[in-house]
């Protein structure tokens, strides 16, 4: 098949590589010429994705994958077009901003030819595929969905850094606008993906047709919103456990030994492109979902709660030198989307602290471009707050943070034995240790 992938980001590029690796001819479209040039040189434009560099180095010289900024070069004559353009969400109103997706869809439609399957993988509010993309594609292209082309929603369900493994591990969900569209989409994804055998699923791993685009849209929102709500509950338990002298991690471990309990881990922040964002998309179509709204509020407030804990223990943070350990939203991933570093730094500055940030994945210039003041080990500090669970911080001790009077570990990553003699507080451990 000839396949076009629109947007070569941290999900789109691995998808394009996966399709090409299965023997298909793939053209990727991206608005960023630098990304296009990197891909055409067989080089990864961003680090950290397992196997991506090796696969690019093989597939591009072999002529199976190339990139372009021109929709007219990629879309006409394609058997399938997969779109993974970012959708942004307003933090205050929880309303989606379709600007980039509208522009990409318009450009796609201008070049759409009959016989093409169009699949959206970007997470969407329920009803968007049928009520927004179908009319736009039909109006601009002059083609009719269900007769000249088929439109489906098939959400990405992968984590950056392990995309290829996740593509094999999880069922591929498909929601179409017609039975024939579902058949075409199922055949397409079966030809570009391979699946691990799993005996823990109610049916064989593979492509699962959910019956409608709306069901597939809700499935993606539900699985990510569940995680945010679950983490919010875990954070609520952790905050209470701290007031009662209870180790919440021991409690969670005990609860999860029973198969009906799946409590997540508490933490200083919920970051990334998915978990803090998709509940807002859900709220945009279900504003009465009070449980979702409350969990989002609990999680959004955690950085301030942790900073307040440090202030209460020291009496005052005004004039204190504080280092926040970790800019990335999660350990081992060079990504700051909705990272807790930003509200943590903001809360500290509001308390009068002088704040710097350390992250082993970012150099000083990169931190400064993020609006953060870089920290170097050996520089005197009063307080350290762990924001990211980088593996490096497991071995960190006060010897590298001269003068430190308090460590607040928001991720339960540091080693207590290395902090003997220095006050160390871990969220949810119920006492200062």
N, C-alpha and C positions, 0 to 999 in steps of 0.2 A: 504493500500500500504506500501511497504518498500521504504523509501526515504533516500538518502544520501545527506548531505549538506557539501560542501567543503569550509573550512575557517570559523571559529567560532568567527568572529569579531563582531563589533557593529551592523552590518546588518545581517551577517550570523547566529549568535546565536539566535537572535529574530525570524528569519525565521524558523530555526529548531524547536524552541519552538512553533511557530504558527502551523506548520505542525503536530507536536505531539499532540497539544491541540485539533486538529480536528479529532483525533482518529487514526492517522497513526503511524507506527513504524519508528523511525528516528534515524539514526546514523550520528553524526557529525565528520568530519575529520579536524584536525588542526595540524600544524607542531610544535606548542608550547606545550610541555608536561604539563606545569603549567596550561594552559587554559583547557586542557583535564581533568586534575585532579580536577580542580575546578568544572567543569560541572558535572563530575561523582559523585562529592560530593553533587550535588544539590545546588551549590552556584554560584552566579554571579561573573564572573572574572573581571568585570568592573562595576563601579557604574553609576547610573543616568538614566537607562532605565526603564520607568514606567511599572510596573507589571512583570518585568522579574524575579526578585527574587522569588516572590510568585509562578509563574508558574513553575520555575525550581524546587522549593521545592516540588511541587505536581507531576510533570511529571517524574522526574528521579527515585524517589522511586517506582513509579508505573510501571517502566520498559518500558515506552514509548519513552524515550530519553536517549541516551548514547553517549559518545565521545571516539575517538581513534586517534592515530597518524598513524595508519596503513590503507592505501588505500585498501589493500587486505582484510581487515576486513569489510570495509564499502561498496565498490562499487559492487562486484560481486552479481548478483541476484537482484539488486535494480530495482524497477519499474521506478524511476526517480532519477537523480542526478542534484542538483542545485549548481552551482559554483559561489562563491562571493569572489574570491581572489583579493587582491588589485592590481591595475595597476598604476604604477608611471609614471610621466611625467617630462621630463627635463625642468627646468625653462627657460633656455636660448634658446634651440632649439625648444621647444614645441613638441618634439618627444616622443612618449610613450616608456617606458621600459617594455617589456613583460616578463622579466626574471622570476618573481614569477608565472605568469599565464602560461607560457610555461611549467615550471616544474610541476605545478599542473595538467595541461592538459595531460602531458606525463604520469604521475602516474595514472591519471584517465583512460587513454586509455589502459594502461597495464593490467588493471583489469576490463575493460568494457565487459559486456556480452550482448548477443542479447536480444532485447525486451525492452531496456532501453531508456527513454527520457532523453536527456542531455540539460539542460537549463543554459545559462550564464546570470547572473544578473549584473555583473560588467560592468560599462559604458565603451563602446568601440568605437574606430574610425569606421566610416561607412565602411563596407566590411570585417571586421575582422572575423565575425562568419563564413561566407562562404569561405573566401579565406585563413584564417589562421587555424581556429579550425577544420573545416571539414577535410582538408587534413591531419592534424596532428593526429586527432582521428582515421581516416581510416588507415593511414600508420602503426601506432603503434598497434592498436587493431586487424587489419586484417578484420574488419567488414566494411560493406557498409552503409553509411548514406542513409536514405530513404527506406532501405530494412531491415537491421538488427537493426538499431537504428535510432532515430530521434533527430535532433539538432535544437535548437531554441535560439533566444535571447529575453529576457524578463527583461527589466531594472528595478532595484529597484528605487522606487520613494518616499522614506520615509526619515524622519529626525530622527537622533538619539535623544533619549529621549521620542519620541512619535511614535515608529515604529508600535506598534499594532493598534493604532488609525488610522495612515496613511494607513495601509494595508486595512482597511475597507473603508476609505474615497475616495481613488483615484482608477480609473479604472486600471486594470492590463493589461499592453500592451504586446502583444506577436507578434513576427515575426519569421516565420519558413522558411525552405528551400523548403517546398512542402505543398500542401493542406492537405495531410494526417498528416504531422508533426504539422500543425496548429490545426487540429482536436484533436490530442492526447494532445498537450500542453494546449489547451483550456479546455479539460476535466480534465486534471491534476490540473490546477490552480482553476477551479471551485470546486474541491473537497477539496482543502486545504485552501481556502480563503472564507470569507463572506464579503458582501459589504453593506454599508449604502445606503439607498434610497436617491437619489438626484434629485431634479426637475430642477436643473440648467444645466444639461448636455444635449447634443443633442441626446443621446441615453441612455438606462438604464445603470446604474453603474454595472460594472462586468468585465469580461475578454474581451478585445477588440483585435481582430486579425487585424493587420495593413497590412497584405498581403505579407510581406517579412521581412527577417532579417534586411535588409538595412533600411527599413522604420522605424522599431523599434529602430535601432541604432541612426538614425537621430533624431527621436522624443526625445530621452533622451538628446542628445547633444543640440538640439534646445531649449528645455524648460529651461535648465540650462544656456546656453549661452545668451538667452534672458534676464535672470535676471542680468547677469554681464553687458551686454550692457545697460540695463535700469538703473542700479546703476551708471554706468559711466556717463550717461546723467544727472542723479540727482546730481552727484558730480560736473559736469560741471556747472549746474545751481547754485549750492551752492557757488562755487568759484566766479562766476560772481555776485551773489546776495551780497556777502560780500563786493565787491568793490562799490556797488550801495546803500548800506544801506537798503536792502530789506530782509524781513523775508521769506526765501525760503520755510519754512514749511507751512506758510499761503498760499503761491502761489501753492504749491503742493496739499494742501487740497482743494483749490478752483478748480484747474484743474481736480482733481479726482472726483469732484462732477458731472462731465459729464461722461456718461458711456463709452466713447471711449478713455479716458485717464486713465492710470494706472501707473503713475510715482512712482518709489520706493523712499526710503529714502536715503539721502546721508550719508556718514560716513567716518571715518578715515581709514578704511581698509575693504577689502573683504577677508574673510578667510574660512577655512573649507576644507573638502575633495572634495567638488563639484564645487562651483561657480568659484573659481579662477583656477580650474584645467581643467574642461571640455571644456572651450573655447579653451584651448591649444590643446586638442584632436581634436576639430573641425578644428582648423587652420592646424593641421597636414595633413588633407585631403583636405582642401580648403584654401591654402595659399594666395589666392587673396581676402580673406574676410577682407578688410581694415577696415570696421566698427567694426568688432570684435576685430581686433588687436589694434585699437585706444582706444576702451573702456577699454581693458585690461591694456593698458599703463596708461590711466588716473587713474584707480583704484589702480594700483601698485604704482603710484607716490603719492598717498594721504598721507601716513605717513610722507614723506619728506615735503610735502606742509604744513601740520599741524605744524611740528617742525619749519619750516621757519617762520610761523606766530608767534609762540612764540618768536623766536629770534628777529623778527622785532619789536615786542611790547616791549621787554626788552632791545633791543639794542645789546645784546650779551649773549650767553649761556655759554661761556667759563668759566669753574670753577663753574658753577651753579649746585646745587643739584636738580635733577629732579626725581620725582616718576611717573612711568607709572602705571596707575590703570587698571589692568586687563591683564592677560596673555592668557586667553582663547579666542578663535576666536569669540564666541558669549556668551551672558549672560546666566548663569545657566547651561552651558555645560562644563564639564571638558575635554577639547580637545584643543590642540594648533596647529593642522594641518594648515599650511599656515596662522597662526595667524599674525595679524598686529603688535603684540608686538615686533617681531624680527626686522622688518625694522624700527619701531619707535625707538627702543633702539639703533640700528645701526646709524640712522640719528642723534640722540642726542649725541652719543659718538663722531661722526664726527665733531660736533660743540663744542667739548671740555667739555661737561657736564659729571658729575658723576651721573650715572643712577641706580636706584633701581626699583623693580617691586613689586606691591601688587596684590594678587588675593585671595579672600576668599575660593576658591576651592583647592588651592595648599598650602602645607606646605613649610617651608624654604628649606628643602632638595630637594623636588621636583623641586622647582624653580632653585636651583643651578644646578641640573642635566640638566636643560634646558639651562644652560649657563647664567642665570639671577641672579642678586643680590637681595635677598629678602628685602622688606621694612616692617617695623612695624609702626603702627600708633603711633604718639607721637614723632617720629624722625624728627628733623628739615629739611625742604625742602624749596627750592625757587619756584619751579614750579611743578604743577601736570597736567598730561595729561590723560584724560579718554580714554582708548582704548577699553574697553569691557563694554557693557551695563548690568552689574550685578545689580540686584535689590538693593543690599546693598548700592550702590553709590547714589541712589536717596536721601538717608538721610544723606549723607556725607557733613560735613561742614569744614571750615578752622580750627576749634578748634582741629581737629584730625591731622592736618598737620601744626604744628607750624612753623611760619616764612614764610608761602606760600605767594608769591607776585603775582602769576598769576595761574588761572585755565583755561586750554584749554580743553573743553568738545567735544570730537570727536564723541560722540554718542547722544547728547542731552538728557542725563539721569539725570543730577544733578538738584537740586532745586535752582532756582535763589534767593529765599528768604533767604536761608541759607548762601548765599555768599555775602550778602549785605556788602559793604565796602571793598571787595576784588575783584580785576579785574577778570572777568569771561568772556571767549570768547567761544561761541558755534558755531561750523561750520554751516554756512548757515543762521545765524540769522541776518547777515548784519551789526551788530554793536557789540561793546564790552559791554556785560551786564551780 
